[in-house]
Amino acid sequence: MASKNLANAKEAKKDEFYTQLADIENELKHYRQHFKGKIVFCNCDDPYESNFFKYFAINFNALGLKKLIATCYDGSPFLGSELLFDFGEETKDDYPKKAYKVEITEVTDINGDGRVDLGDVQYLLKNDKNVLTKLKGSGDFRSVECIELMKEADVVVTNPPFSLFREYVAQLMKYEKKFLIIGNQNAITYKEIFPLIKNNKLWLGYKTGDMAFRVPDYYEARETRYWQDESGQKWRSMGNICWFTNLEHKKRHEELILYAHYNPEYYPKYDNYDAINVDRVSEIPCDYDGVMGVPITFLDKYNPEQFEIVEFRKGADGKDLIYSNLRGGGRLSLTSEYSSVDVDKWINEQSQRYGSEWQEQVCKDSYPATSIPGMIKNKEGLIKGKITYARIIIRKRKHIS
Ligand SMILES: C[S@@+](CC[C@H](N)C(=O)[O-])C[C@H]1O[C@@H](n2cnc3c(N)ncnc32)[C@H](O)[C@@H]1O
């Protein structure tokens, strides 16, 4: 047990990447309409340290929030000193430190001079309506008491521990929460995450790419993507950060303008799938209506009204069978007879024969041809015998009248 705790603590120590206020502001400005009258929960956030807490405290009234809750995990290296003051019972020797929650229901600029930083926890706690309470457990987002807080909340917003990303998202899904969280783009290819994207239960937010984070003092220096500022604060940056959300936003409905033209030499087909390979999102051809394997960065531009993520399945004859995720599949003995012909023709014929609820049936009667339906990964995709990069399988939607 002791060694498990130690391992957990060690793992948690690698998760201390603190988000900058400017990055939070730049993203959150696109979602203002989702917060009015809502309870926001930041469940990986030491209120004294987290800019997520600070952002929502500062903007509490402007957003029209009903309540802001933040819980602090007892692995946080910053937690502790403030508590000596607040609880008056711990001493410095009481490590591991205690976790706590802060609940804010009223934010007032008491003297109206605007000089007080409304993200200042001590200041906020001077208002009797706001409370700081010690948690019974460690503040782990998976603990019963933190789950109870999550159930109470409408929207969860944070940068969760990267090492627990899968579990974190699974919990959000289980409790059907609205959320906006930071993660690594690699998570797109996780078998637990991609199906959610494919099924429109999760999508990317606005910003993707580079982001810099403050890190604790114990983080070691690195050759790249590491620096110390003039105050001695250590920083790390990552080039593949993105926001994951299920909150609607405008960008998700913007049309991607396509310029490139298809030619078979430049866009080779996979050896084993009836799809062309596209190396860059900017090179998605405007005049190709079939299935395309595109880089995972495509998701940054994914408009589900313009494209659909499709999957390859194997028919009863063991050969690849293309069918559209949204338009359904066939019934009974599915064979690949149409797979390299015209998918729309096949779909139309199937729907005329079997009516509208054949989506379910095709899943029963065929099986996915790739380990993650809708994605070609690792050795699954070959072009002239060579392995390709991870690709999302898409095609343009036809607006059938
Ligand atoms: C990537 S950091 C981000 C911190 C803060 N949300 C921010 O954006 O500045 C993730 C935080 O989650 C905390 N954490 C690690 N494991 C946790 C767990 N099981 N439950 C809750 N928080 C955890 C870490 O201590 C760390 O402070």
The ligand as a Gaussian input file, in Angstrom:
#p B3LYP/6-31G(d) Opt

LIG

0 1
 C       -1.700000      19.941000     -15.082000
 S       -1.826000      20.473000     -13.392000
 C       -2.899000      21.849000     -13.589000
 C       -3.180000      22.617000     -12.360000
 C       -4.263000      23.675000     -12.550000
 N       -5.500000      23.052000     -12.926000
 C       -3.828000      24.661000     -13.618000
 O       -4.286000      24.552000     -14.733000
 O       -3.001000      25.530000     -13.320000
 C       -2.846000      19.194000     -12.752000
 C       -3.150000      19.338000     -11.277000
 O       -3.920000      18.215000     -10.871000
 C       -3.486000      17.800000      -9.590000
 N       -3.785000      16.366000      -9.471000
 C       -2.980000      15.314000      -9.713000
 N       -3.640000      14.172000      -9.469000
 C       -4.888000      14.523000      -9.080000
 C       -6.027000      13.790000      -8.684000
 N       -6.014000      12.459000      -8.655000
 N       -7.139000      14.477000      -8.329000
 C       -7.172000      15.821000      -8.362000
 N       -6.122000      16.575000      -8.726000
 C       -4.988000      15.933000      -9.071000
 C       -2.005000      18.078000      -9.574000
 O       -1.565000      18.243000      -8.242000
 C       -1.924000      19.357000     -10.404000
 O       -1.967000      20.476000      -9.590000

